[in-house]
Amino acid sequence: VKEPNTLFSFFLSFQNEINEVPFFDVHLPYELALKIFQYLGKAELGKCAQVSRTWKVLAEDEVLWYRLCQQEGYLLDVSISDRPCWKLALKDCRAKERALRTNWKNRSGAVSQLQYELGKILCDVHSCDGVVIAGYTSGEVRLWDTRTWDYTAPILEPVHGPGDAGPQPHVSFVRINSSLAVAAYEDGTVSVWSLMIGRQPIHRYQHNQRIQALALSSEGATVATASGFEVKVESPDDRGFWQTTGTFEIQKLVNFLHLVPEVWDSPVAVAAAEDVVYVLKGEDPGKILHSVYGQPVTCLDVSAHEAAFGVKGFGWILNEPNQVLLYNLETSQCLKKLGNSMGDFTCINLQDSPPNMLVTGNKDRRVRVFDLRRSESLCSLYAHRLGVCAVQMDDWKIVSGGEDGLVCVWDQRMGTKLWEMHARHPVRYVWFNSHSLITANIPDEKTPRGASIMDDDLTAHRRHRGIIYAYEFSVDQLAVESILPICRSSYDEVTGYNYNIGLAVPYDHI
């Protein structure tokens, strides 16, 4: 008779223990105990789960593991109700990250060559989240979406005037973000396409001279171009009509041009013209950020609040080696002077680097990583025998491209080279995220001698064209059954040396 009462009393005591969590000799409410446990990490929660049954329930609460998952950067766009077990979700995410890092280190993945034979010679390449844009000497601009294996490459059609019956001008620059694609041509024309609408441009404007630099905002719809001694900024209004929001006259020719990210009210541009760096905004046009006569700027990059650029010094004779200067864009103060090198700094990456980090490439063949908190170089890697021309880093690896056509992947913490890939022509563009890598070998010579560039003989000038490589290291992408890159065909291609299976079975839908 006493047994049911004993079980019932045990059940009541268990319920009280869940509602009031014992902390040694103090009983706390569940919500207060949960707030205390929020300060614990994964290992501490695992140890607490072994203390008692009540602590196990508390340590495995979904709120705690959802918070840990968000803190480590996983599943940021998912709400807490979308997953049944966040502890298991965090475990799966960490396992995928380890497998992804192993694939990066061992070069295990898929490699695709993004080629467009009818475009003749590659001029410029840019990408955004796996969508690649390329401009060619034929005047054509082409897109690839490397996020899927079975992608097609649409051609963005320019708008030509009635007198443009002859050959189209070469493409000078291309840029792309999540919503827009922009191309600048040799004749000073700028075309803007919307990735949501179609192949026809939504805006077009003209410069009187050749365009020296092109910039597109990372988010939003702002385009900046430099031609001659003029910098023009274009953006749409609230109704979607494009207009010129700023025109700036500069005393020297612009070499580098960037739009400051995360500026929503009025666009801000940073331009480097020989030995002067300008901050261009509507209320204060032509503000000089840095100017030293005889010390030209050799590279430039900007983040939301800072600008970093390489400066060519007077040499060791006057005790003025080449340096990297870091400026605050709000106060216009020089924050840091980094590096002392005999070679020119040829490339710099501040925006895509981890916080308080900066990576540079130099003509002295070295890649240098700087810690902005200590103003010193963390590592110096002997990378490319003809100089470094493209570089990017994250929290553990560095990808560099050289004038010798070599792409190198480095372990930043160990300072060792993981692997390398070589192709003809200098590596002018490098971009990567957690699971993919885009590289572009772009020729310096756009009209090589002895190269046949006729449409009926494309293979003769293959070595002159340049090439884009797309690497995919993701475990999920590799597991999907899909057609290999060598077997893809849109049935519009006429060349046979790339072994398209569509040439063998032209009536099959692959």
N, C-alpha and C positions, 0 to 999 in steps of 0.2 A: 504493500500500500504506500510505503514511503518513497518507492522508486520514482513514480511520476512527479511527485513534489520535488524530489531532488533534481530531476532533469529540468523541470520548469524553473527552479531557482537558479540552476546553472545557466540556463538560457538568458534569464534576466540579468544575471551578473555579467554575462558576455556582452549583452547590449549596452550596459552601463560602461563597460570597459572600452567599447568602441566610441561612445559619445564623449567619454572623459578619458583622455590618454594619460597613463601614469608616467610621470617623469620623476623617477626615484620615489620620494615620499610626497610628491605634489601631483595632484590631478588637474590637468589643463583641458579646456575645451578643444574639440577636434580642430576647429578653424585656427585657433592660436597655435596649436602644435604644428599644423600644416605650414603656417608662416615661418616657424622656426626651421622646419625641414627644407624650406626653399633656399636656404643658404648653404646647403650641402651639395656636394658633387656626386658623381655616379658611384665612385668607390665608397664614399661615406654612406650613401643610401643603401648600398648592398650590405654593408656591415650592420646598419641599423635594422635591416629586415631580418637579421638572425637573432635579435635580442628577444623578441616575444611575438606572439601572434598579433597583438595590437600594433606593435611597431612595424610589422611586416605589411599590414594593411595600409598603414600610413605611408611607409616608404615606397609603396608601389602605387600611390595615388596618381591618377592620370594628369592632374594639374602639374605635379612636380616634373614628370617626364616630358610633358609637352613644353614646359618652360626650358628644360635642358636641351630639347631638340631645337627650339628656336634660338637659344643662345649659341649653339654650335653652327648655326646657319643652315640647318636642314628644314625643308618643307615650310618655308616662310609664308607661302600663300595658302596654307591649309589651316582650317579652324580645328579646334580641339574635338569637335564632334565628328570629324571626318574619319578618324581612325579608332578602331576598337581598343588597341593596346599601343600606347605611345612608347613604352619601354622596348617592345619588340620593333617598333618603327625606327627608333634611334639605333638599335643594334643592327638592323638591316642597312641603314644609311651609312654607318661607320664601316660595315663590311664592304659595301660597294665602293666607298672612298679608298679603302686599302687596296682593293682589286684594281681600281682605276690608277692609283699611284704605281702599282706594280706594272701595269700595262705601259705607263709612261716610261718607266725606267728600263723596261725590256723591249721597248718599241714593238709592242704587240697590239696590232690594230689593223684597220683598213686604210689604204692610201689611194686617193683618186687624183687624176690629172684633169684639171679644168681647162680645156682647150677649145678655141674657136678658130678654125683654120681660115675661114673667109675674112676674119678680122685683120689678117696680115700680121702686124707686129704689135706686141703688147706695149702700152704706154703707161698705164697707171692702174693700181688695184687698191681697193678698200673693202672693209667688211664690217658687219654689225650683227652680233649674235648668230653667226653662221651663214648669213646671207652675204654673198660676195658680189661685188660689182667690178667690172673691168672695162677699160677703154682702149681702143685700138687705133692704129694709123689709118684704117679705112673710114674712121669717123663713127664707127658703131660702138654702142655701149651695151654690154650684156650682163645678165644677172644669173647667179646660181644660188640655190637654196641647199646647202650642204647638210641641213638637219635631217634630211631623209635621203635614203639611198637612191630611190628612183626619181630623181629630180630632173626637171627640164630647165633649159636656160633661155628665157625670153629675151628678146632684143628690144631695148628702149628706143623708140623712133624719135629722132629730132624733128623739129619744125624748120623747114627750109623755105627761104623766100623765093620769089619768082625768078631771080637771077642766079640761083644756086644750081644750075644744071650740070656743072662740071664736077670734078672730084671733090668729095667732102673733106673739110679740114681735119687734121689729126686731133685726137682727144688729148688735152694737156693734163687735166686732173679729173678725178672722180671721187665722190664722197657719198656715204650712205648712212642713215640712221634707221630707227625702227619704223618710220613713216615716209621718209623722203629719200630720193636719189637725185644727185646733182652731178652734172658734167660740164666742164669748161673746155672750149675748143681753141685751136690755134688762132682763129680769126677774131677772138674776143667775145664769142657767143657763150652764154650760160643758159643751160636748159635744166629745168626742175621737173621731176616726175613724182607723182604720188604712188606709193606702193599699193594703195588700196583701190585705186581707180583703174589704171591700165597702162598701156604702153605710150599713149600720147602725153606729151608734157603739159603740165598745168600752168607753167610760167616760163617766160623766156625774156632775157634782156641782153643788151649788147654793150661792150666796151669798144672804144676806138682803137685801142692798142692790145697787144698780146697780154694775156693774163699770167701774172707771175705767181699767184698764190690763191688757194681756194680753201674756205673753211665752212663747215656745217655744224650746227649745234648738235650736241649728243642727244638732247631731248628737245622736242619742239620743232619749230619751222623757221629757222633763221639761217640765212646764207650770207657769207661775206666773201668778197673778191677784191684782189689788188691788181690794178693794171696801171702801168706808168707810175705817176705820182699820186694816184687816187685810190682810196679804199672805199668801197660801197657796201652797205649792209641792206639786205632786202628781207622782208618778212610779211606775212599776211595780216590783215586787220581782223577785227571781230567778225566781219561778214565773210571772210575768206578771200578778199581781194588783195593781191600782192601790191606792195608799195615800197618805195625807198625810205627806210627809217633813218638813214644816216649816210652822209658823204663827207669824207675827210681828205684833206689835202696834206700830203707828206712831202718833205723836201728831198727825200732819197727814195730809191727803188726798194720795194719791199721784198725780202727774201723768205720770211716765214710769217704765217698768219694763223691765229687760233681764236676761237670763241670761248669765252669763259663759261664752263658748265654751271648748272644750277642757278642761273640768273634768269628770272621770269619776267620782271617788269620791263626793263630796258636792256637790250643786248649790249654786252661789253666785249670788245675785241682787243687782242694783244698782237701787235705787229712789230717785227724786227726788220729794220731797214739799215743795212750795212752795220754801222757802229752805234745805232740808236734804237732803243726799245720804247714803243709808244703804248699807252693805254687809251683806247678809243671808245668813248661813250658819249651819249647825246649831250649831257649837261656840261661836260668838260672835254671838248674835242682837242685832240693832239697833245694830251698830257704825256710828258716825257718821264718814263720810269727809270731809264738808265742811259747814260751817254758818256763815252770816253773816246776821244778822237784817236783814230788809228788802231782801235781794238774792235774788229768786226765780230758780230754774233754769228756763230757757226751752227747752232741748233737751238730749238725752243720747244717747250711744252708748258702747259698750264693746267692747274687744278682749280677747284672752286675758290680758293683764297690765295693761292701762291702761283708764281711764275718762276720757272727755272730755265736757264739758258747758258750755253757755253760761250766763252769769250776768248778770242785769240789774243794773247799777250804780246809784249815786245820781245820776249825771249829771255834766256838766262843771262844775257849780257847786261841787261838793265834790271835783272832780278824780277822779271814779270812773266812767269810761266802761264800757260793756258789754264783757265779755271772754269768752274761752274758756279754761277751766282744764283742765289735763291732770294726772291723778293716777295714781300707781302703786298698784294694788290690793293688792299684797303688803306694801308698807311704809307705805301711807296717806300718802305724801308728795306734795306738790304739785310737779310737775316743771316745768311751763311755765305762763306766763300769756301768752296770745296775743291780739292784736288790740286796737284801741281804736276803738270805733264808737258813734255816737249811736243807731243802731237796735238792736233786739233780735236776737240770733242765734236764728233760727227753726228751723234744721235743721243737722245735723252728721253726718258720715260718717267714722268712724274704722276700723271693722272691714273694710270693703271697699276702703279706700284702699291705695295702694302703701306699702311700709315707710317709716317716718319721714315720712309725708305725712298731711295732714288737710285736708278740704274742708268749708266751711261756707256756709250761706245766711243772709241777713240781711234785716230789714225795710227797710233802706236801699237795697234793690234790687240788691245786689251779691253775687256769688259770690267767696269768697276761698279761696285755696289756701295752706296754711302748711307750711313745712319745719320739722319738729320738732327737727332738729339745730341750726338757726340761730335758731329762735324768731322768724322773720319771715315776712311774706307774700310768696310768690313771684309771685302775680298777683292782681289784683282786677278782676273783670269786671262791667260794668254790664249786668245781665241782664234784670230784670223790673220793670215800672213799678209794680206793686202789692206787691212783695216776693217773696222766694224761699221756697218751702215744701218742696222736695224736691231732693236733690242726690246725685250719685255721680261718682266719677272712677276712671280707671286710669292707666297710665303715660303716655298721650298725649292723652286726651280727657276732657271733662267733660260730663255731661248734667244739666241743671237744669230744674226745673219751678216755675212761679210761680202766684201767686194770680190772675193774669190769664188762666190757662188755656193759657199758652204753654210748649211744651217746646223747649229750646234745646240744641244740640250744639256744643261748643266745642273748638277745638284748644288744648290747655293750654299747649304750648310757645310757640306763636305768639300766644296771647291773642286769637284771632279767632273769630268765630261762623261755623260751617260751614253750618248750616241750622236751621230752626225749623218747628214745627207748632203750630197753634192749634186749640183746641176749647173748647166751653162748660164752665164750672165750673173750680175750682182743681185744679191737678195735685198730688194728695196722695201719689202713689206713683210712684217711678222705680226701675227695676232693669235692668241690662244685663250681658251677658257679652261674649265676643269676637265673637259672630255674631248676637246678638238683643237686642232692647230691648222692655221692657214698661213702659207708662205708664198711669196711671189718673186720669181727671178725675172727682172725686167731689163731688157737690153738698153744700153746707153745709145747705141747707134740705131736710129729709126729708119734710115735708108741705106742699108749696107750695100757695098759694091759687089757685083756679081751674083746677087741673090735674085732669083726669079720670084716675083710676087704676082704672077698671073694666076687667075682663078682656076685655070685648067692644069696648073703644075704647082700644087701646094707643097709637095714633099721636098722640092728642091731647096726651099728656104726654111726648112723646119728648124735648123740650128740657129736661125736668126730671130725666131718669133718670141722667145720667152715662154715661161710656163708658170702655172699656178698649181700648187699642191694642197690638197685637203686631207688631213689626217684625222681619223676617228678612233679614239681609245676607249670609248664607253662600252661597258659590258653589255648593257641592254641593247645598244645598237648592233653590236656584233652578233647577238643571239637571234636577231630577227632574220627570218629567211627572206633573202632578197637576191636580186641578180647582181653578179659581180660587176664592178665598174667596166671591165674589159668587154662585157657582153651587153652593155647598154646601147640603145640606139633609138633616136627619134624618127628614123627613116627619112630625115631631111638631109643627112650627111651623105656626101658622095665619095669620101676618101676611104681607102681600103686598108691602109697600113696600120690602123689602130684596131683591127680585128673585130669590128662590130659584128655581132651575131645576126643583126638585122640584115646584113648584106647576104647572108646565107639563106635565111628564111624570111624573105621580105613580106610575106603575107600573114605571118603569125603575129599575134599581139602578145608581147612579152609583159 
